[in-house]
């Protein structure tokens, strides 16, 4: 009697999880497919855009030539675009890389460090295409005030994806561990067709890609929901950071610029030299503009974990007075940073990005096979239109 009751409870629980899995997949499946498809495309967004814009970003490296000073390059940029106010300048250790002048977040100009020529890519088609894919991935292509609606939908779909991953693992777990049955859940069966093929694909993709899919879905929730991000800090016993408003004026209460600070502002080259001396193995140095008596620099060095980590420097009178590395951050802040860049795979370098792309491809197949299996369940006498 006890054995029968136990079996009944297990079967009932399994049925509840099955229908939860099925309903969550049907409700959020299309959105998950869109996010997975666009995620595959933008996995190597930075690298692809850099390659497409190599006509502006790459320069010829004349033998024996030396860089112009950053102050000279800044003067050349201002002469070419007097109406533009750059927010940062980035120098790469690669001698064939142009110096980047960033205008906010979405616009950049590239200056030849040997000639002072200011350039932009001949075509921004790839950049614009990737921007569109990111918009669909994050907000379902919505712009302006309607982004909040798109973000709410993608956030809920991320949550559904986590539910699908957890319930899917339980449903995949064999009731009896037999080698013959296990093979069909672990690898592709070439001879299978129709429902058997869809079931086989759904199980194989779900099993082998469970970890990257779960990581991307969970970290997607952290990006989508502030409470999820705050939970990371709470879990390690820290107070979540308070979201601040836009920065106020840099000087007195009347909002007037600090003219004395500007009068003693150092040159770009002195700030750059201080940062390069402090971090001799640097790969890139970014200076915040305009520089002030208390200048800021961000330096990337090889071999850091996560790969996106950087060192922040404060430079006063040509000397580094403050240094903040990734290891100096609180545990909560480190985990929050890891979660942000594990979502894209960038935290692990190109290998992580490749895994993320494969996981997104798997997400597309899981949605397709899940819909196909559901169609056959509800319409057993009709084939799925996409098959």
N, C-alpha and C positions, 0 to 999 in steps of 0.2 A: 504493500500500500504506500509506504514512504517513498519507494523507488518510483512508483507511478506519479505520485504528487510532485516529486522533484523533477521528473521529466516534463510534466505539464508546465511547471513554473519556467523551466529553461526554454521550452518551446514557445510559451507565451511571450517571454522576454525577447526571444529572437524575432518573433513576429512584430513586436512593437518596434524594435530597432530596424527591421526590414522596411516597414512602412514609413518610418521616420526618414530613413535613407532615401527611399523612393520619392517621397513627397518633397523633401529638401532638394533633391536633384531636379525634379520637374519644375519646381518654382524658381530656383536660382540657376538652372542649367545654362540658359542662353546667356545670362550675364557672365557666368563663369567661363563660358566659351569665349566671349568677347575679351575678357581679361587675360585668358590664357593665350589666345591668338596674338593679341597686341603685345603681351609679355614676351612671347617668342621673338617678335620683331625688334623690340627695344632692349633686349638683353645686352646687346653690344652697341647701344646707341652712341655713346661717346666715341668709340673706336670707328664706327661706320661713318659718322659725321666728320670726324677728323680726316678720314681717308678721302671722303667726297670733296672736302674743302682743302685738300693738300696744295692746290694751286696758290692759296693765300697763306696757309699755315707753314708751308715748307719753303726754305730758301736755299740758294746755292751757297756753299761754304767756300769762299775763295781762300786758297792756300796762303797762310801767313797773315791773313786779315784779322783785325781785332774789332771787337764790338765797339760801336759808338757808346758814349755814356748814356745812362738812362735819362739824364737831364736833356741831352741832345735829342734823344728819341721822343721825349715828351714835348719838346719844342717843335719838332717836326710834325707830331700828331696835331698839336694845337694849330699850327699853321695850315694844315690840310683840312681840319674840321674844327674851326673856332667855336661852333655852336654846340659841340659835344663836351660833356663833362665826365670824364672817366671816373669810375668808382674804384678801380683796382688795376694794377699792372702786374703781369706775370712773366717771369723770365725762366726759361728752361735750360737745364745743363746740356741739352742736345744742341750742338753748334749749328745744326741745320733747321732749328725751330725758330719761327718768328716770335717776337715779343708781343704779348697779347694785352690790348687795352680794352677792359670790360666796361660797358655802359649799362649799369644795372645788371639784371640777370639774363636778359634775352638778346643782348646785342654786343658784338665784339668787333674790334678792328685789329689787324695784324700788321706789325711794322718790321721791316727788314732791319735786323740789328747792325748790318754792315753798310747800308746805304741810306737808311732813314725813310725808305719808300713805304707809304701807308697803303695797305691793300685790304680788300674784302673779297670773298669767294666770287668767282664768275657766276656761279649758280648756287642758290640757297634751297634748291628743290629738295635735297635729302634732309636738310635741317627742318624745313617746313613739314615734310612728310613725317619725320620722327615726332615733331611737335604735335601733329594730329594724332598719331598713335598713342602718345602719352596722354593726351586729352581724353581719348576714348578709354584708355586703361584706367584712368583715375576718376573721370567724371562722365563717362559715356558720351564724350564729345561736346558736352554742354559748356557754355561760356558765360562769363559775367555772374550775375546773381543766381542763375539756375545751376551753377556748379554745385551748390549745396545739396540740391536734389540728387544729382548724379553721384555725388560722394556718399550720400546716405544709401543709395541703392547698391553701389559697389561694396560699401562697408558691410551691409547686411548679407550680401552674396559671399563675401569673405568668411563671415561667420558661418553661413550655411556650408561652405567648403570645409571648414574645420569639423563640423558635425558629420559631413560625408566621410571625411578621412577616419574619424574615430569609429563610427558605426560600420564603415566599410571593412576595417581591420577585423572587427568582431565577426562580421558576416563571412569574411574570407576564411577565418580560422576553421580548419577542418574538424568535423565532429569525430572523425576517426582518421588517424594518421596512416594512410595507406599510400605507398609509393606511386601506384598507378594513378590514383585520383589526384595526388599532390602534383604530379607532373603537369596536368592540365591547368593547374593554378599558378604554376611557376614559369612556364615557357609556352611559346606559341605552338599550336597544333596545326600543321600545314593543311591537313586533309579536312579540317572542320569548315563548315559553311553555315550560313543562316544564323539561327539562334545559338548554336554551339560555338560558332566563331565569335559572335559578339560576347558571349559569356566568357570565352577563353581570353579574348583581348582585354575585357574589362578587368578580369582578375589579374592578369599578368602586368598590365600597366599600373593597376592599383597597388600591387604588392611591391614591385621594384622601385616605383617612384613615390612610395608613401612618405618617406622622410623629407625629400625636397618639397613635395606638394604641401605637407603639413607645415613645414617651416615657412614657406611663402604665404600660406593662408593665415597662420598665427601672426606673423610679422605684419601682414597686411592689415589685420585687426588693430595692431598697435599703431600703425600709421593712420588708420581711419578714425579711431576712437581715442579721445583724450584719456578716458578712464582706463583704457587698456595700457596706455603708456605710463600713466601714473601708478598702475598696479605693479610695474617693474620696480619702481622706487619703494613702494610700500613693502614688497616682498623681501627687500634687503634692509628694511628698517630705516629708510630715508624719507624725508619729506619731499613730495613732488615739487618741482620748480614752479614758481608762480609765473603765469604768462604775463609779460609786460606789454604795455602799449608802445606806440612809436616813440623813438627817442626825442627828447626835448631839445631846446637850443643848446649849443655847446658852451655857451658862456653865460653872462649875467642874466638877471631876471627879465630885463627888457628885450632879450632875444638878440641883442646886437652881437656881431661876431667878435671874437677875442683877437683884437688887432695885435696885441703884444705877443700872443702865441704865434701868430702868423709871422711876425717880424723875426722870430728866432727859429722858425721852422727849418729843419735840416734839409739838405739836398737829397734827392732820390738816391744818388750814388752812395752817400754816406750811410743811409739806412740799409741799402742793399749790401754794402760791404760788411757792415756789422752782422747782418744775418748770415751771410756766406762764411764769415770767419767763425761764428758761433756753431754753425752746422756745416763743416767742411765737406761732408759726403752728400750734400743736398742734390735733389733731382729737379726741384722747381722751387722758386721763391715768389710769393705774391705779396705786394705791398698795397695797403689800403690807401686810397687817395681821397682828398688831398692829405699829404703828410703834415704832421704838426710836430710840436716840440716833443710830444709823447707819441711816437710813431708805432704802428702795428705791422707785423710781418707774419705770414704763414708759410712754413717750410715743410716740404715733403722730402723724406729720406727713404732709401731702399730698405727692404726687410722688415717693415712694420706690420703689426697685426692689430686690428684689421688693416687690410691694404689701403683703406681710405684714410687712415689716421695721419695726423699732421702735428707739427709742433708750432705753437703760437708764441711769438716773441714780442716784448715791449722794448722799444729802443729809445733811449734818451741821451742826447749829446754824443751820439755815435757809439754808445755802449748798451749792451743788453742788460736791462735791469730786472726783467721778469721773463720766466720761461715756463711754459705749460705744455707738457707732453700728454699723450693719451693715458699713460700710466698714472698721471697725477690727478686724473678725473676721479670722482667718486664711483663706487661700484655700480650704483644705479645709473649714472650717466654713461659709464662704459657699456653696460648691458643695453641701454637704450640706443646707443650708437651702433652696437653690433646688430641689434634687431633691424634698424633702418637699412643697413647695407647688406644684411643677409637676405633681405627680401629680393634684392636685385642680383645677389651673388657677388657683388663688388667687394664685399668684405674679405673674400677668399681669392681675389684676383680673377684672371680670365678663366681659370678652372671652375671657380664658383659660378661665374656667369654662364659657362657652358652647361653646368648642371641645372641652373635655373631655367635656361632655354629648353633643355630636354624635359624638365618637369612641366613646363608650360605646354609643350607638344603633347605630353602624356595627358595633361588636363583636357586638351581638345578631344583626344581619343576617348577619354573616360566619359565626357559629355555625349559624344556621338553614340558610343556603345550603350550607355545608360538609357538614352532616348530610344534606341532601337529595341532594347530588351523590354522597355516599358510599353512600346507600341505593340510588340508581340504578345505581351501579357493582356492588354486591354482589347486588342483587335487580333485575336489568334488566327483568323482566317485571311488576313491581309498582310502583305509585305510592306515594310517601311518604304516610304517613297524615296528615301535617299539611298537605299540599298540596290 
